Amino acid sequence: MIKENLKLTEEWDKTFLKSDKVDHRKVTFVNRYGITLAADMYSPKNVSGKLTAIAVCGPFGAVKEQCSGLYAQAMAERGFLTVAFDPSFTGESGGNVRYMASPDINTEDFMAAVDFLSLCEKVDPDRIGIIGICGWGGMALNTAALDTRVKATAVMTMYDMTRVNAKGYFDSEDSEEARYNKRAIMCAQRIADLKNGEYKLGGGVIDPLPEDAPYFVKDYYDYYKTERGYHPRSLNSNGGWNVVGCESFINQPILQYSNEIRSAVLIVHGDKAHSCYFGRDAYANMVKDSKYTSNKELLIIPGASHTDLYDGGKTGAIPFDKIESFMKENMK
């Protein structure tokens, strides 16, 4: 297990203000595919003893300098030791081919973060939780189904990335013909990329914003393309994933065994979010025919859009008090 020597930015370059209530430092760890991941560690000041820990990641295409770092810092202010990490092939993390995604590797990224926290001298290894945001909400739920060390999971404004790739938004492309066409386009792009000697980017959030853009596109633009959330390493703020970056998602449901999750899960969504159906359906599938429903919760935030749960929006929509109490109650 050899760590790659990553180039890490030492100056504060987050989209949120630095807190004087926590200590911050950069850390790295290796997943089981040999990819070195970069993370920001936040720890509460002047606290002794073994701490409860949380690993945070998301949204899909974002970096740790955006809302995952905001969540990590806020939870550290509440007494948790936290890490916000960049997934494989993204941000400051390793992976020789950039801007790729994998249901397996990205689930492993979360598990590698749990590995790292389990061996951290400041952490109680029996009290580790995870927070996943947007597409990484689905990855967090998938991790909870696989990793028995995770005691509590908070899933924020989630996407199921396999569902949206296989079926389209609102399941509008849920047909064999539509999936075949997607596969054909991806296969043709593979050949074009090989001929060109580089991977074509699919494009991040559209810019400039068309006047007739759907509401959820405007919502994304307001976060990723403005001072509110823009970051130069964020895929969503810039050139986006490779066109073939999410190819394998078309064939793979990631939440097949979510109703076997024994640990605690909190799913949070805004009722104005275009993506709310992902959270509602994920919760329903998680508790259906399950023997482990007493520690599962669905929380719908009135008036909140998808990106309001990235940074709170204009109304402070992120329910940090609820996340704190949920984590503490289920990681005693």
ZABA-802445 format. One record per residue (C-alpha): residue number from 0; residue in one letter; z, y, x. Coordinates in steps of 0.05 Angstrom, whole numbers, always signed. Layout:
BEGIN
<rec k="NUM" r="A" zz="Z" yy="Y" xx="X"/>
...
# end
This chain:
BEGIN
<rec k="0" r="M" zz="+0" yy="+0" xx="+0"/>
<rec k="1" r="I" zz="-27" yy="+58" xx="+41"/>
<rec k="2" r="K" zz="-21" yy="+129" xx="+17"/>
<rec k="3" r="E" zz="-82" yy="+173" xx="+23"/>
<rec k="4" r="N" zz="-69" yy="+239" xx="+58"/>
<rec k="5" r="L" zz="-82" yy="+286" xx="+0"/>
<rec k="6" r="K" zz="-95" yy="+360" xx="+5"/>
<rec k="7" r="L" zz="-41" yy="+391" xx="-38"/>
<rec k="8" r="T" zz="-34" yy="+464" xx="-58"/>
<rec k="9" r="E" zz="+35" yy="+488" xx="-39"/>
<rec k="10" r="E" zz="+34" yy="+557" xx="-72"/>
<rec k="11" r="W" zz="+52" yy="+563" xx="-146"/>
<rec k="12" r="D" zz="-15" yy="+560" xx="-183"/>
<rec k="13" r="K" zz="+8" yy="+539" xx="-252"/>
<rec k="14" r="T" zz="-13" yy="+568" xx="-319"/>
<rec k="15" r="F" zz="+60" yy="+580" xx="-336"/>
<rec k="16" r="L" zz="+117" yy="+618" xx="-303"/>
<rec k="17" r="K" zz="+162" yy="+584" xx="-252"/>
<rec k="18" r="S" zz="+232" yy="+571" xx="-277"/>
<rec k="19" r="D" zz="+293" yy="+591" xx="-235"/>
<rec k="20" r="K" zz="+333" yy="+535" xx="-268"/>
<rec k="21" r="V" zz="+298" yy="+477" xx="-233"/>
<rec k="22" r="D" zz="+276" yy="+456" xx="-164"/>
<rec k="23" r="H" zz="+203" yy="+440" xx="-153"/>
<rec k="24" r="R" zz="+165" yy="+400" xx="-100"/>
<rec k="25" r="K" zz="+101" yy="+361" xx="-92"/>
<rec k="26" r="V" zz="+104" yy="+285" xx="-88"/>
<rec k="27" r="T" zz="+53" yy="+229" xx="-83"/>
<rec k="28" r="F" zz="+53" yy="+155" xx="-101"/>
<rec k="29" r="V" zz="+3" yy="+98" xx="-103"/>
<rec k="30" r="N" zz="-21" yy="+58" xx="-163"/>
<rec k="31" r="R" zz="-39" yy="-16" xx="-160"/>
<rec k="32" r="Y" zz="-113" yy="+1" xx="-148"/>
<rec k="33" r="G" zz="-93" yy="+35" xx="-84"/>
<rec k="34" r="I" zz="-106" yy="+105" xx="-110"/>
<rec k="35" r="T" zz="-57" yy="+159" xx="-88"/>
<rec k="36" r="L" zz="-34" yy="+204" xx="-144"/>
<rec k="37" r="A" zz="-8" yy="+275" xx="-135"/>
<rec k="38" r="A" zz="+49" yy="+301" xx="-177"/>
<rec k="39" r="D" zz="+96" yy="+359" xx="-186"/>
<rec k="40" r="M" zz="+170" yy="+339" xx="-189"/>
<rec k="41" r="Y" zz="+218" yy="+382" xx="-227"/>
<rec k="42" r="S" zz="+293" yy="+370" xx="-221"/>
<rec k="43" r="P" zz="+351" yy="+409" xx="-253"/>
<rec k="44" r="K" zz="+392" yy="+450" xx="-204"/>
<rec k="45" r="N" zz="+465" yy="+435" xx="-189"/>
<rec k="46" r="V" zz="+465" yy="+368" xx="-224"/>
<rec k="47" r="S" zz="+498" yy="+307" xx="-192"/>
<rec k="48" r="G" zz="+493" yy="+233" xx="-207"/>
<rec k="49" r="K" zz="+435" yy="+190" xx="-229"/>
<rec k="50" r="L" zz="+388" yy="+226" xx="-276"/>
<rec k="51" r="T" zz="+346" yy="+206" xx="-336"/>
<rec k="52" r="A" zz="+273" yy="+213" xx="-316"/>
<rec k="53" r="I" zz="+207" yy="+227" xx="-351"/>
<rec k="54" r="A" zz="+135" yy="+221" xx="-328"/>
<rec k="55" r="V" zz="+86" yy="+269" xx="-361"/>
<rec k="56" r="C" zz="+10" yy="+271" xx="-364"/>
<rec k="57" r="G" zz="-46" yy="+301" xx="-405"/>
<rec k="58" r="P" zz="-88" yy="+327" xx="-437"/>
<rec k="59" r="F" zz="-150" yy="+287" xx="-423"/>
<rec k="60" r="G" zz="-189" yy="+328" xx="-372"/>
<rec k="61" r="A" zz="-131" yy="+374" xx="-357"/>
<rec k="62" r="V" zz="-89" yy="+379" xx="-293"/>
<rec k="63" r="K" zz="-14" yy="+381" xx="-279"/>
<rec k="64" r="E" zz="-16" yy="+456" xx="-270"/>
<rec k="65" r="Q" zz="-29" yy="+463" xx="-344"/>
<rec k="66" r="C" zz="+11" yy="+438" xx="-402"/>
<rec k="67" r="S" zz="+38" yy="+372" xx="-372"/>
<rec k="68" r="G" zz="+72" yy="+415" xx="-320"/>
<rec k="69" r="L" zz="+99" yy="+461" xx="-374"/>
<rec k="70" r="Y" zz="+129" yy="+401" xx="-410"/>
<rec k="71" r="A" zz="+157" yy="+373" xx="-345"/>
<rec k="72" r="Q" zz="+190" yy="+438" xx="-325"/>
<rec k="73" r="A" zz="+218" yy="+449" xx="-395"/>
<rec k="74" r="M" zz="+249" yy="+380" xx="-396"/>
<rec k="75" r="A" zz="+278" yy="+390" xx="-327"/>
<rec k="76" r="E" zz="+311" yy="+453" xx="-353"/>
<rec k="77" r="R" zz="+344" yy="+406" xx="-403"/>
<rec k="78" r="G" zz="+373" yy="+360" xx="-351"/>
<rec k="79" r="F" zz="+318" yy="+309" xx="-338"/>
<rec k="80" r="L" zz="+284" yy="+294" xx="-272"/>
<rec k="81" r="T" zz="+209" yy="+297" xx="-286"/>
<rec k="82" r="V" zz="+141" yy="+288" xx="-255"/>
<rec k="83" r="A" zz="+76" yy="+315" xx="-281"/>
<rec k="84" r="F" zz="+18" yy="+279" xx="-247"/>
<rec k="85" r="D" zz="-57" yy="+284" xx="-241"/>
<rec k="86" r="P" zz="-91" yy="+219" xx="-262"/>
<rec k="87" r="S" zz="-137" yy="+180" xx="-216"/>
<rec k="88" r="F" zz="-202" yy="+215" xx="-197"/>
<rec k="89" r="T" zz="-177" yy="+282" xx="-223"/>
<rec k="90" r="G" zz="-143" yy="+345" xx="-197"/>
<rec k="91" r="E" zz="-106" yy="+336" xx="-132"/>
<rec k="92" r="S" zz="-102" yy="+260" xx="-140"/>
<rec k="93" r="G" zz="-144" yy="+211" xx="-100"/>
<rec k="94" r="G" zz="-202" yy="+166" xx="-120"/>
<rec k="95" r="N" zz="-267" yy="+173" xx="-83"/>
<rec k="96" r="V" zz="-311" yy="+181" xx="-144"/>
<rec k="97" r="R" zz="-289" yy="+243" xx="-181"/>
<rec k="98" r="Y" zz="-284" yy="+256" xx="-256"/>
<rec k="99" r="M" zz="-283" yy="+183" xx="-279"/>
<rec k="100" r="A" zz="-236" yy="+153" xx="-330"/>
<rec k="101" r="S" zz="-215" yy="+82" xx="-346"/>
<rec k="102" r="P" zz="-169" yy="+56" xx="-402"/>
<rec k="103" r="D" zz="-140" yy="+6" xx="-352"/>
<rec k="104" r="I" zz="-134" yy="+51" xx="-291"/>
<rec k="105" r="N" zz="-106" yy="+110" xx="-330"/>
<rec k="106" r="T" zz="-54" yy="+65" xx="-363"/>
<rec k="107" r="E" zz="-37" yy="+41" xx="-294"/>
<rec k="108" r="D" zz="-28" yy="+113" xx="-271"/>
<rec k="109" r="F" zz="+30" yy="+120" xx="-320"/>
<rec k="110" r="M" zz="+59" yy="+54" xx="-297"/>
<rec k="111" r="A" zz="+54" yy="+76" xx="-224"/>
<rec k="112" r="A" zz="+93" yy="+139" xx="-243"/>
<rec k="113" r="V" zz="+147" yy="+94" xx="-272"/>
<rec k="114" r="D" zz="+146" yy="+53" xx="-207"/>
<rec k="115" r="F" zz="+157" yy="+117" xx="-168"/>
<rec k="116" r="L" zz="+214" yy="+142" xx="-212"/>
<rec k="117" r="S" zz="+247" yy="+73" xx="-212"/>
<rec k="118" r="L" zz="+254" yy="+78" xx="-136"/>
<rec k="119" r="C" zz="+275" yy="+151" xx="-134"/>
<rec k="120" r="E" zz="+346" yy="+156" xx="-109"/>
<rec k="121" r="K" zz="+363" yy="+210" xx="-160"/>
<rec k="122" r="V" zz="+340" yy="+169" xx="-219"/>
<rec k="123" r="D" zz="+374" yy="+116" xx="-262"/>
<rec k="124" r="P" zz="+318" yy="+63" xx="-266"/>
<rec k="125" r="D" zz="+344" yy="+40" xx="-334"/>
<rec k="126" r="R" zz="+332" yy="+109" xx="-364"/>
<rec k="127" r="I" zz="+259" yy="+126" xx="-355"/>
<rec k="128" r="G" zz="+213" yy="+154" xx="-409"/>
<rec k="129" r="I" zz="+142" yy="+182" xx="-413"/>
<rec k="130" r="I" zz="+107" yy="+239" xx="-449"/>
<rec k="131" r="G" zz="+32" yy="+237" xx="-462"/>
<rec k="132" r="I" zz="-7" yy="+296" xx="-488"/>
<rec k="133" r="C" zz="-75" yy="+294" xx="-524"/>
<rec k="134" r="G" zz="-117" yy="+237" xx="-495"/>
<rec k="135" r="W" zz="-58" yy="+218" xx="-452"/>
<rec k="136" r="G" zz="-17" yy="+210" xx="-516"/>
<rec k="137" r="G" zz="-59" yy="+148" xx="-530"/>
<rec k="138" r="M" zz="-51" yy="+126" xx="-458"/>
<rec k="139" r="A" zz="+25" yy="+136" xx="-463"/>
<rec k="140" r="L" zz="+27" yy="+93" xx="-526"/>
<rec k="141" r="N" zz="-15" yy="+40" xx="-491"/>
<rec k="142" r="T" zz="+33" yy="+43" xx="-432"/>
<rec k="143" r="A" zz="+93" yy="+34" xx="-478"/>
<rec k="144" r="A" zz="+60" yy="-29" xx="-505"/>
<rec k="145" r="L" zz="+53" yy="-57" xx="-434"/>
<rec k="146" r="D" zz="+111" yy="-30" xx="-393"/>
<rec k="147" r="T" zz="+179" yy="-58" xx="-414"/>
<rec k="148" r="R" zz="+214" yy="-10" xx="-367"/>
<rec k="149" r="V" zz="+195" yy="+50" xx="-410"/>
<rec k="150" r="K" zz="+254" yy="+64" xx="-456"/>
<rec k="151" r="A" zz="+226" yy="+122" xx="-497"/>
<rec k="152" r="T" zz="+157" yy="+152" xx="-507"/>
<rec k="153" r="A" zz="+137" yy="+220" xx="-536"/>
<rec k="154" r="V" zz="+64" yy="+224" xx="-558"/>
<rec k="155" r="M" zz="+41" yy="+296" xx="-568"/>
<rec k="156" r="T" zz="-21" yy="+318" xx="-608"/>
<rec k="157" r="M" zz="-53" yy="+252" xx="-588"/>
<rec k="158" r="Y" zz="-124" yy="+227" xx="-584"/>
<rec k="159" r="D" zz="-142" yy="+153" xx="-582"/>
<rec k="160" r="M" zz="-198" yy="+161" xx="-531"/>
<rec k="161" r="T" zz="-227" yy="+92" xx="-544"/>
<rec k="162" r="R" zz="-232" yy="+106" xx="-618"/>
<rec k="163" r="V" zz="-266" yy="+173" xx="-611"/>
<rec k="164" r="N" zz="-315" yy="+146" xx="-559"/>
<rec k="165" r="A" zz="-332" yy="+84" xx="-601"/>
<rec k="166" r="K" zz="-332" yy="+116" xx="-670"/>
<rec k="167" r="G" zz="-342" yy="+191" xx="-659"/>
<rec k="168" r="Y" zz="-299" yy="+247" xx="-688"/>
<rec k="169" r="F" zz="-269" yy="+228" xx="-756"/>
<rec k="170" r="D" zz="-303" yy="+160" xx="-747"/>
<rec k="171" r="S" zz="-369" yy="+192" xx="-766"/>
<rec k="172" r="E" zz="-408" yy="+148" xx="-717"/>
<rec k="173" r="D" zz="-375" yy="+81" xx="-734"/>
<rec k="174" r="S" zz="-436" yy="+37" xx="-736"/>
<rec k="175" r="E" zz="-469" yy="-15" xx="-691"/>
<rec k="176" r="E" zz="-531" yy="+29" xx="-687"/>
<rec k="177" r="A" zz="-493" yy="+90" xx="-664"/>
<rec k="178" r="R" zz="-455" yy="+51" xx="-611"/>
<rec k="179" r="Y" zz="-519" yy="+18" xx="-587"/>
<rec k="180" r="N" zz="-551" yy="+87" xx="-578"/>
<rec k="181" r="K" zz="-491" yy="+111" xx="-539"/>
<rec k="182" r="R" zz="-494" yy="+50" xx="-493"/>
<rec k="183" r="A" zz="-569" yy="+60" xx="-482"/>
<rec k="184" r="I" zz="-559" yy="+133" xx="-463"/>
<rec k="185" r="M" zz="-503" yy="+114" xx="-415"/>
<rec k="186" r="C" zz="-545" yy="+60" xx="-382"/>
<rec k="187" r="A" zz="-604" yy="+107" xx="-373"/>
<rec k="188" r="Q" zz="-557" yy="+159" xx="-342"/>
<rec k="189" r="R" zz="-532" yy="+107" xx="-292"/>
<rec k="190" r="I" zz="-603" yy="+99" xx="-266"/>
<rec k="191" r="A" zz="-615" yy="+174" xx="-264"/>
<rec k="192" r="D" zz="-551" yy="+184" xx="-226"/>
<rec k="193" r="L" zz="-569" yy="+132" xx="-174"/>
<rec k="194" r="K" zz="-638" yy="+163" xx="-165"/>
<rec k="195" r="N" zz="-607" yy="+232" xx="-157"/>
<rec k="196" r="G" zz="-551" yy="+208" xx="-111"/>
<rec k="197" r="E" zz="-498" yy="+242" xx="-152"/>
<rec k="198" r="Y" zz="-464" yy="+238" xx="-220"/>
<rec k="199" r="K" zz="-485" yy="+287" xx="-273"/>
<rec k="200" r="L" zz="-429" yy="+326" xx="-306"/>
<rec k="201" r="G" zz="-424" yy="+326" xx="-381"/>
<rec k="202" r="G" zz="-397" yy="+397" xx="-386"/>
<rec k="203" r="G" zz="-328" yy="+421" xx="-404"/>
<rec k="204" r="V" zz="-309" yy="+465" xx="-463"/>
<rec k="205" r="I" zz="-371" yy="+503" xx="-486"/>
<rec k="206" r="D" zz="-378" yy="+573" xx="-458"/>
<rec k="207" r="P" zz="-400" yy="+622" xx="-484"/>
<rec k="208" r="L" zz="-371" yy="+604" xx="-551"/>
<rec k="209" r="P" zz="-422" yy="+602" xx="-608"/>
<rec k="210" r="E" zz="-402" yy="+643" xx="-669"/>
<rec k="211" r="D" zz="-412" yy="+582" xx="-714"/>
<rec k="212" r="A" zz="-370" yy="+536" xx="-670"/>
<rec k="213" r="P" zz="-324" yy="+488" xx="-708"/>
<rec k="214" r="Y" zz="-251" yy="+509" xx="-712"/>
<rec k="215" r="F" zz="-227" yy="+456" xx="-663"/>
<rec k="216" r="V" zz="-279" yy="+479" xx="-611"/>
<rec k="217" r="K" zz="-252" yy="+550" xx="-618"/>
<rec k="218" r="D" zz="-182" yy="+522" xx="-611"/>
<rec k="219" r="Y" zz="-201" yy="+488" xx="-545"/>
<rec k="220" r="Y" zz="-237" yy="+550" xx="-520"/>
<rec k="221" r="D" zz="-176" yy="+593" xx="-534"/>
<rec k="222" r="Y" zz="-135" yy="+549" xx="-487"/>
<rec k="223" r="Y" zz="-182" yy="+525" xx="-432"/>
<rec k="224" r="K" zz="-228" yy="+585" xx="-424"/>
<rec k="225" r="T" zz="-178" yy="+642" xx="-426"/>
<rec k="226" r="E" zz="-119" yy="+664" xx="-384"/>
<rec k="227" r="R" zz="-75" yy="+624" xx="-431"/>
<rec k="228" r="G" zz="-94" yy="+557" xx="-400"/>
<rec k="229" r="Y" zz="-154" yy="+564" xx="-352"/>
<rec k="230" r="H" zz="-146" yy="+528" xx="-285"/>
<rec k="231" r="P" zz="-200" yy="+520" xx="-232"/>
<rec k="232" r="R" zz="-186" yy="+445" xx="-224"/>
<rec k="233" r="S" zz="-186" yy="+429" xx="-298"/>
<rec k="234" r="L" zz="-247" yy="+390" xx="-321"/>
<rec k="235" r="N" zz="-241" yy="+419" xx="-391"/>
<rec k="236" r="S" zz="-241" yy="+489" xx="-363"/>
<rec k="237" r="N" zz="-302" yy="+477" xx="-319"/>
<rec k="238" r="G" zz="-357" yy="+424" xx="-311"/>
<rec k="239" r="G" zz="-325" yy="+367" xx="-349"/>
<rec k="240" r="W" zz="-325" yy="+292" xx="-338"/>
<rec k="241" r="N" zz="-385" yy="+255" xx="-310"/>
<rec k="242" r="V" zz="-432" yy="+236" xx="-367"/>
<rec k="243" r="V" zz="-417" yy="+163" xx="-352"/>
<rec k="244" r="G" zz="-344" yy="+177" xx="-338"/>
<rec k="245" r="C" zz="-318" yy="+146" xx="-403"/>
<rec k="246" r="E" zz="-371" yy="+91" xx="-412"/>
<rec k="247" r="S" zz="-322" yy="+33" xx="-416"/>
<rec k="248" r="F" zz="-282" yy="+67" xx="-472"/>
<rec k="249" r="I" zz="-337" yy="+50" xx="-522"/>
<rec k="250" r="N" zz="-319" yy="-24" xx="-521"/>
<rec k="251" r="Q" zz="-244" yy="-22" xx="-514"/>
<rec k="252" r="P" zz="-189" yy="-8" xx="-565"/>
<rec k="253" r="I" zz="-127" yy="+10" xx="-525"/>
<rec k="254" r="L" zz="-74" yy="+3" xx="-579"/>
<rec k="255" r="Q" zz="-86" yy="-69" xx="-601"/>
<rec k="256" r="Y" zz="-13" yy="-89" xx="-594"/>
<rec k="257" r="S" zz="+23" yy="-24" xx="-610"/>
<rec k="258" r="N" zz="+62" yy="-57" xx="-666"/>
<rec k="259" r="E" zz="+96" yy="-100" xx="-613"/>
<rec k="260" r="I" zz="+127" yy="-40" xx="-578"/>
<rec k="261" r="R" zz="+202" yy="-50" xx="-577"/>
<rec k="262" r="S" zz="+222" yy="+15" xx="-544"/>
<rec k="263" r="A" zz="+229" yy="+82" xx="-579"/>
<rec k="264" r="V" zz="+167" yy="+123" xx="-596"/>
<rec k="265" r="L" zz="+161" yy="+193" xx="-624"/>
<rec k="266" r="I" zz="+91" yy="+215" xx="-647"/>
<rec k="267" r="V" zz="+83" yy="+290" xx="-658"/>
<rec k="268" r="H" zz="+24" yy="+326" xx="-688"/>
<rec k="269" r="G" zz="+7" yy="+392" xx="-720"/>
<rec k="270" r="D" zz="-17" yy="+389" xx="-792"/>
<rec k="271" r="K" zz="-73" yy="+439" xx="-776"/>
<rec k="272" r="A" zz="-98" yy="+398" xx="-717"/>
<rec k="273" r="H" zz="-167" yy="+367" xx="-724"/>
<rec k="274" r="S" zz="-138" yy="+307" xx="-687"/>
<rec k="275" r="C" zz="-79" yy="+295" xx="-734"/>
<rec k="276" r="Y" zz="-112" yy="+232" xx="-762"/>
<rec k="277" r="F" zz="-104" yy="+199" xx="-694"/>
<rec k="278" r="G" zz="-28" yy="+209" xx="-696"/>
<rec k="279" r="R" zz="-20" yy="+189" xx="-768"/>
<rec k="280" r="D" zz="-62" yy="+126" xx="-760"/>
<rec k="281" r="A" zz="-29" yy="+108" xx="-693"/>
<rec k="282" r="Y" zz="+39" yy="+112" xx="-726"/>
<rec k="283" r="A" zz="+17" yy="+71" xx="-786"/>
<rec k="284" r="N" zz="-13" yy="+17" xx="-742"/>
<rec k="285" r="M" zz="+48" yy="+17" xx="-696"/>
<rec k="286" r="V" zz="+97" yy="+2" xx="-753"/>
<rec k="287" r="K" zz="+52" yy="-44" xx="-793"/>
<rec k="288" r="D" zz="+79" yy="-116" xx="-792"/>
<rec k="289" r="S" zz="+126" yy="-94" xx="-737"/>
<rec k="290" r="K" zz="+197" yy="-119" xx="-726"/>
<rec k="291" r="Y" zz="+214" yy="-56" xx="-687"/>
<rec k="292" r="T" zz="+208" yy="+3" xx="-734"/>
<rec k="293" r="S" zz="+278" yy="+33" xx="-733"/>
<rec k="294" r="N" zz="+265" yy="+72" xx="-669"/>
<rec k="295" r="K" zz="+196" yy="+97" xx="-687"/>
<rec k="296" r="E" zz="+184" yy="+168" xx="-714"/>
<rec k="297" r="L" zz="+125" yy="+211" xx="-737"/>
<rec k="298" r="L" zz="+137" yy="+286" xx="-736"/>
<rec k="299" r="I" zz="+85" yy="+332" xx="-767"/>
<rec k="300" r="I" zz="+92" yy="+406" xx="-747"/>
<rec k="301" r="P" zz="+71" yy="+452" xx="-805"/>
<rec k="302" r="G" zz="+18" yy="+503" xx="-787"/>
<rec k="303" r="A" zz="+7" yy="+478" xx="-716"/>
<rec k="304" r="S" zz="-63" yy="+467" xx="-687"/>
<rec k="305" r="H" zz="-82" yy="+417" xx="-634"/>
<rec k="306" r="T" zz="-72" yy="+464" xx="-575"/>
<rec k="307" r="D" zz="-8" yy="+495" xx="-604"/>
<rec k="308" r="L" zz="+26" yy="+432" xx="-578"/>
<rec k="309" r="Y" zz="-4" yy="+446" xx="-508"/>
<rec k="310" r="D" zz="+37" yy="+508" xx="-495"/>
<rec k="311" r="G" zz="+70" yy="+527" xx="-560"/>
<rec k="312" r="G" zz="+15" yy="+573" xx="-583"/>
<rec k="313" r="K" zz="+39" yy="+639" xx="-614"/>
<rec k="314" r="T" zz="+97" yy="+607" xx="-652"/>
<rec k="315" r="G" zz="+131" yy="+563" xx="-601"/>
<rec k="316" r="A" zz="+107" yy="+501" xx="-637"/>
<rec k="317" r="I" zz="+129" yy="+449" xx="-586"/>
<rec k="318" r="P" zz="+193" yy="+417" xx="-612"/>
<rec k="319" r="F" zz="+229" yy="+413" xx="-546"/>
<rec k="320" r="D" zz="+297" yy="+406" xx="-579"/>
<rec k="321" r="K" zz="+273" yy="+345" xx="-617"/>
<rec k="322" r="I" zz="+241" yy="+314" xx="-555"/>
<rec k="323" r="E" zz="+306" yy="+325" xx="-516"/>
<rec k="324" r="S" zz="+350" yy="+294" xx="-569"/>
<rec k="325" r="F" zz="+301" yy="+236" xx="-580"/>
<rec k="326" r="M" zz="+299" yy="+220" xx="-505"/>
<rec k="327" r="K" zz="+374" yy="+225" xx="-496"/>
<rec k="328" r="E" zz="+389" yy="+183" xx="-557"/>
<rec k="329" r="N" zz="+342" yy="+127" xx="-537"/>
<rec k="330" r="M" zz="+356" yy="+126" xx="-462"/>
<rec k="331" r="K" zz="+432" yy="+119" xx="-463"/>
# end
